[in-house]
Amino acid sequence: MAQPASMKQIGARHMNCAVHIMEWSNKMDLVAYGTEKGEVTVQRLNWQKIVVFPPPGEDVKVRSLSWQHDEAIIAVGYSNGQVSLLDAEREESISTLKYDEDIKKVYFSKAINAVDYRTLYRNKTELAFDFFLPPLPPLNNLGISSKSQEHKSFAKGSPCFLVVILKNGKIFLLFLGALKAGSIDMSQHVSQPDDFEIFDAHLSGDFNAMYTLVRDGDKIKVLHFCNAILKEYISPMMHLAMHCANILETKNLVTKPLQSAAINMFYFLNTIKGLAKMSYYFEPLIVPVTAEEALRQCGALLMKILELEQVVDQSVNDMKLFFSWLCVVIVRLHQQDIPEDMPQLSTQDTIYLAEYLNSIEDSVVENDDGSVTKRKFNLEKVGQYLEDKPLQQTVKSDVHHLWQKLLERNECLYNSFLLYPHEKQLSLIQQRDKMFVAIDSVFEKPNSSITLEFQLDFICTCCSLPIEDSTSWSSIKFSFLAGIKRESDLMAIAIDWQSCLLMEFDQKFSQLSCVIINLKPGPFTKELPLSLNNLRFVDLQFYNEEVLSLLLLQENKDKQQSYFMQFSLELMRDKFTLHLLPQNLNLQEILLPQSVFDVVDFGQFRGMDNICTSLAVSGSRKVASILSDKNKKMVMFEMEIEDDDDELEISQNLTI
């Protein structure tokens, strides 16, 4: 039988530069890591590099990265405030978010099991509007790598939240990485807003709350924010987020066929307009008026696109006519006979050409010195549509057109909200930007509704740190695991160099079980080996819901030794104390440390060959990687080796 502590080294490699952060995929044997150069590299367990993503700018560092559950998508946070969604499989960037502050952390939440939330919602709503409509055909993506005709949208895959944490304490949620789904400004919820630091923030396992870990002055605190909308409206949000992601994808009108993109955009916005009418499900998420306005502006853009197509066609015909006439004139000026195969202009064509040249309006050109130059002869009508300024030559209306006559005679019909506006003075770029503003207004509602619903209902003081000694803050290591099999949320916090606080919240948030494990011997601990004295925490991470992976360091005067240990939480279950929630707690005053040496065998401490600095583990893939030699050496391990494996490496014996 495989033991949690059994492990086998499967490779070690000196890296070209220091590695700052690592993360394992839960789906494939892939590890992603960010280097000091700002690069993000994805490689296999056998060290084969899959892709290297360059930094987004000079001197930009990787702050955080996270794999999307069961997908090949990586969220990467950079020091310049950029968050990129990278597709390791297609080797391309899917989406980019910009923030005005350095990134502290980004991560994908666990996958949302849609079956748990959608049964009632599906039966009552989904059949009402899109069940009978065929799916839209995919757009030809002309601006992306042509490895495949089908471009994988970040809206696909396991539904989840993307959480972005800024160093200034602001937290942002995005559903499917697209729909803004609320935010929290931690400076509004700490007692010392001028002296605080955020370490981490995580959604609860049932997505109805947010846990945050902060330093508030000299206190390390866990704050809990409940939010009823997040869970109650998760299915409507999922539907809205899918359309939001599709709209964001379609927004890139430069690399899409214009008319097809506009029609698809109209389809998505019209669906959102329909969702807005189901107020029972979408009242906190969509304002009907803003949805209607976005649809109108999309209709106006579609009309502008059709207008541009007509201008292009007409310009082509006019140019053909003009150059045909010009060729004839040139031949006549040379007093040569006109060839029979040269097209001849009819009297009607000549009259039309004369009227066309005479009707060309003055072209106003602004010079660099601010002066204005007017040119009478300007055949450029198409290029003006691709500039961010009003059209200089607008399309003339057909005065004999019956619909145009009807609108001119009926002002109330012309201004009716039922008709999409045709703003003749706007260029295509201006009309597009106007639509984008209207679309942004549509998606402001869910963000504001969820933001207002975050309510602080619990503050837990974990410990106090000497405020004058900032080196103590670097001892704060932490890991969070949202419940999957167990209906509880786990949190591990190294509150100082030798103490780790384990916290388990039930998902109803009615009780807290917690204990402090200590690396010092207890009063009843048998004599320790010399090699296990003076241990301290270097890094920690949940391997799964039952095991916490620990990276430890022993410091003596003349020697340092690193240790790795798989700590089974079950060993401490009987040591946990139970506290009813919600009530504010000061765990430092009510918890007594429990020595780790009282519950584990000394053989569980596996000595490392080098001084180790950080680790990354994955219980689903049964792998671990450890950095050493100033983050320039990576060692990989296969975990939970079967006992009958010939290459099984037993943890080394320790000298007493």
Secondary structure as the mmCIF struct_conf table of DSSP 4:
data_model
#
loop_
_struct_conf.conf_type_id
_struct_conf.id
_struct_conf.beg_label_comp_id
_struct_conf.beg_label_asym_id
_struct_conf.beg_label_seq_id
_struct_conf.end_label_comp_id
_struct_conf.end_label_asym_id
_struct_conf.end_label_seq_id
TURN_TY1_P TURN_TY1_P1 PRO A 4 ALA A 5
STRN STRN1 MET A 7 HIS A 14
BEND BEND1 ASN A 16 CYS A 17
STRN STRN2 VAL A 19 TRP A 24
BEND BEND2 ASN A 26 ASP A 29
STRN STRN3 LEU A 30 THR A 35
TURN_TY1_P TURN_TY1_P2 GLU A 36 LYS A 37
BEND BEND3 GLY A 38 GLY A 38
STRN STRN4 VAL A 40 ARG A 44
TURN_TY1_P TURN_TY1_P3 LEU A 45 ASN A 46
BEND BEND4 TRP A 47 TRP A 47
STRN STRN5 LYS A 49 PHE A 53
HELX_LH_PP_P HELX_LH_PP_P1 PRO A 54 PRO A 55
BEND BEND5 PRO A 56 GLY A 57
TURN_TY1_P TURN_TY1_P4 GLU A 58 ASP A 59
STRN STRN6 VAL A 62 TRP A 67
HELX_LH_PP_P HELX_LH_PP_P2 GLN A 68 GLN A 68
TURN_TY1_P TURN_TY1_P5 HIS A 69 ASP A 70
BEND BEND6 GLU A 71 ALA A 72
STRN STRN7 ILE A 73 TYR A 78
TURN_TY1_P TURN_TY1_P6 SER A 79 ASN A 80
BEND BEND7 GLY A 81 GLY A 81
STRN STRN8 GLN A 82 ASP A 87
TURN_TY1_P TURN_TY1_P7 ALA A 88 GLU A 91
STRN STRN9 GLU A 92 LYS A 98
BEND BEND8 ASP A 100 GLU A 101
STRN STRN10 ILE A 103 PHE A 108
HELX_LH_PP_P HELX_LH_PP_P3 SER A 109 ILE A 112
HELX_RH_AL_P HELX_RH_AL_P1 ALA A 114 LYS A 124
TURN_TY1_P TURN_TY1_P8 THR A 125 THR A 125
HELX_RH_3T_P HELX_RH_3T_P1 GLU A 126 ALA A 128
TURN_TY1_P TURN_TY1_P9 PHE A 129 ASP A 130
BEND BEND9 PHE A 131 LEU A 133
HELX_LH_PP_P HELX_LH_PP_P4 PRO A 134 ASN A 140
TURN_TY1_P TURN_TY1_P10 LEU A 142 GLY A 143
BEND BEND10 ILE A 144 ILE A 144
TURN_TY1_P TURN_TY1_P11 SER A 146 LYS A 147
BEND BEND11 GLN A 149 GLU A 150
HELX_LH_PP_P HELX_LH_PP_P5 HIS A 151 SER A 153
TURN_TY1_P TURN_TY1_P12 PHE A 154 ALA A 155
BEND BEND12 LYS A 156 SER A 158
STRN STRN11 PHE A 161 LEU A 166
TURN_TY1_P TURN_TY1_P13 LYS A 167 ASN A 168
BEND BEND13 GLY A 169 GLY A 169
STRN STRN12 LYS A 170 PHE A 175
TURN_TY1_P TURN_TY1_P14 LEU A 176 ALA A 178
STRN STRN13 LEU A 179 ASP A 185
HELX_RH_3T_P HELX_RH_3T_P2 MET A 186 GLN A 188
BEND BEND14 HIS A 189 SER A 191
TURN_TY1_P TURN_TY1_P15 PRO A 193 ASP A 194
BEND BEND15 ASP A 195 ASP A 195
STRN STRN14 PHE A 196 LEU A 203
TURN_TY1_P TURN_TY1_P16 GLY A 205 ASP A 206
BEND BEND16 PHE A 207 ASN A 208
STRN STRN15 ALA A 209 ASP A 216
TURN_TY1_P TURN_TY1_P17 GLY A 217 ASP A 218
STRN STRN16 LYS A 219 CYS A 226
HELX_RH_AL_P HELX_RH_AL_P2 ALA A 228 GLU A 232
TURN_TY1_P TURN_TY1_P18 TYR A 233 TYR A 233
HELX_RH_AL_P HELX_RH_AL_P3 ILE A 234 THR A 250
TURN_TY1_P TURN_TY1_P19 LYS A 251 LYS A 251
TURN_TY1_P TURN_TY1_P20 LEU A 253 VAL A 254
BEND BEND17 THR A 255 LYS A 256
HELX_RH_AL_P HELX_RH_AL_P4 LEU A 258 ALA A 276
TURN_TY1_P TURN_TY1_P21 LYS A 277 LYS A 277
HELX_RH_AL_P HELX_RH_AL_P5 SER A 279 PHE A 282
TURN_TY1_P TURN_TY1_P22 GLU A 283 LEU A 285
HELX_RH_AL_P HELX_RH_AL_P6 PRO A 288 LEU A 333
TURN_TY1_P TURN_TY1_P23 HIS A 334 GLN A 335
HELX_LH_PP_P HELX_LH_PP_P6 ASP A 337 PRO A 339
TURN_TY1_P TURN_TY1_P24 GLU A 340 ASP A 341
BEND BEND18 MET A 342 MET A 342
HELX_LH_PP_P HELX_LH_PP_P7 PRO A 343 SER A 346
HELX_RH_AL_P HELX_RH_AL_P7 THR A 347 SER A 359
HELX_LH_PP_P HELX_LH_PP_P8 ILE A 360 ASP A 362
STRN STRN17 SER A 363 GLU A 366
TURN_TY1_P TURN_TY1_P25 ASP A 368 ASP A 369
BEND BEND19 GLY A 370 GLY A 370
STRN STRN18 VAL A 372 ARG A 375
BEND BEND20 LYS A 376 LYS A 376
BEND BEND21 VAL A 382 VAL A 382
HELX_RH_3T_P HELX_RH_3T_P3 GLY A 383 LEU A 386
BEND BEND22 GLU A 387 LYS A 389
BEND BEND23 GLN A 392 GLN A 393
HELX_LH_PP_P HELX_LH_PP_P9 THR A 394 SER A 397
TURN_TY1_P TURN_TY1_P26 VAL A 399 HIS A 400
HELX_RH_AL_P HELX_RH_AL_P8 LEU A 402 ARG A 409
HELX_RH_AL_P HELX_RH_AL_P9 GLU A 411 TYR A 414
TURN_TY1_P TURN_TY1_P27 ASN A 415 ASN A 415
TURN_TY1_P TURN_TY1_P28 PHE A 417 LEU A 418
BEND BEND24 LEU A 419 LEU A 419
HELX_LH_PP_P HELX_LH_PP_P10 TYR A 420 PRO A 421
TURN_TY1_P TURN_TY1_P29 LYS A 424 GLN A 425
BEND BEND25 LEU A 426 LEU A 426
HELX_RH_AL_P HELX_RH_AL_P10 LEU A 428 VAL A 442
TURN_TY1_P TURN_TY1_P30 PHE A 443 PHE A 443
HELX_RH_AL_P HELX_RH_AL_P11 GLU A 444 GLU A 453
STRN STRN19 GLN A 455 SER A 464
TURN_TY1_P TURN_TY1_P31 ILE A 467 GLU A 468
HELX_RH_3T_P HELX_RH_3T_P4 SER A 470 SER A 475
STRN STRN20 LYS A 477 LEU A 481
BEND BEND26 ILE A 484 GLU A 487
STRN STRN21 SER A 488 ASP A 496
TURN_TY1_P TURN_TY1_P32 TRP A 497 GLN A 498
STRN STRN22 SER A 499 ASP A 506
TURN_TY1_P TURN_TY1_P33 GLN A 507 LYS A 508
BEND BEND27 PHE A 509 PHE A 509
STRN STRN23 GLN A 511 ASN A 518
BEND BEND28 LEU A 519 LYS A 520
TURN_TY1_P TURN_TY1_P34 PRO A 523 PHE A 524
HELX_LH_PP_P HELX_LH_PP_P11 THR A 525 PRO A 529
HELX_RH_3T_P HELX_RH_3T_P5 LEU A 530 LEU A 532
TURN_TY1_P TURN_TY1_P35 ASN A 533 ASN A 534
STRN STRN24 LEU A 535 PHE A 542
BEND BEND29 TYR A 543 GLU A 546
STRN STRN25 VAL A 547 GLU A 555
BEND BEND30 LYS A 557 ASP A 558
STRN STRN26 GLN A 560 SER A 568
HELX_RH_3T_P HELX_RH_3T_P6 LEU A 569 LYS A 575
STRN STRN27 THR A 577 LEU A 580
BEND BEND31 LEU A 581 GLN A 583
STRN STRN28 LEU A 585 ASN A 586
HELX_RH_AL_P HELX_RH_AL_P12 LEU A 587 ILE A 590
STRN STRN29 PRO A 593 SER A 595
HELX_RH_3T_P HELX_RH_3T_P7 VAL A 596 ASP A 598
TURN_TY1_P TURN_TY1_P36 VAL A 599 VAL A 599
BEND BEND32 VAL A 600 VAL A 600
HELX_RH_3T_P HELX_RH_3T_P8 PHE A 602 GLN A 604
STRN STRN30 ARG A 606 GLY A 607
HELX_LH_PP_P HELX_LH_PP_P12 MET A 608 MET A 608
BEND BEND33 ASP A 609 ASN A 610
STRN STRN31 CYS A 612 SER A 618
TURN_TY1_P TURN_TY1_P37 GLY A 619 LYS A 622
STRN STRN32 VAL A 623 SER A 628
TURN_TY1_P TURN_TY1_P38 ASP A 629 LYS A 632
STRN STRN33 LYS A 633 MET A 639
BEND BEND34 GLU A 640 GLU A 640
TURN_TY1_P TURN_TY1_P39 ASP A 643 ASP A 644
TURN_TY1_P TURN_TY1_P40 ASP A 646 GLU A 647
STRN STRN34 GLU A 649 GLU A 649
HELX_LH_PP_P HELX_LH_PP_P13 ILE A 650 ASN A 653
#
